[in-house]
Amino acid sequence: MRLSGPVYESLPFVYAAIGAVAVAVSYLDVPGVRAAAVFLVGIAAEIAALTLYLRRRGYREMRREYSGGELAPPAGAHDRGQGAKGREA
């Protein structure tokens, strides 16, 4: 599934807004299981927002740094998953 650019770029902010609303609602609600559940949903949304934001920022910084071409695979990457048979030759 592909998202349009504006929708994709706004997702961290949408998650952050959902998290902020959920945390605020949990404080306004009567203490209990429901308030705790809403608070946990809010914290999860805030963590998702922060994760998306930081991953995108890191990816964009890496692309700027290595804009000259493709990244080379790590040394020995071609041996992964072959077990002992792939390394005998």
Protein Blocks (a to p, Z undefined) as FASTA:
>chain_A
ZZdfklmmmmmmmmmmmmmmmmmmmmmpccdfklmmmmmmmmmmmmmmmmmmmmmmmmmm
mmmmmmnbccdddehklmgonljmlmmZZ
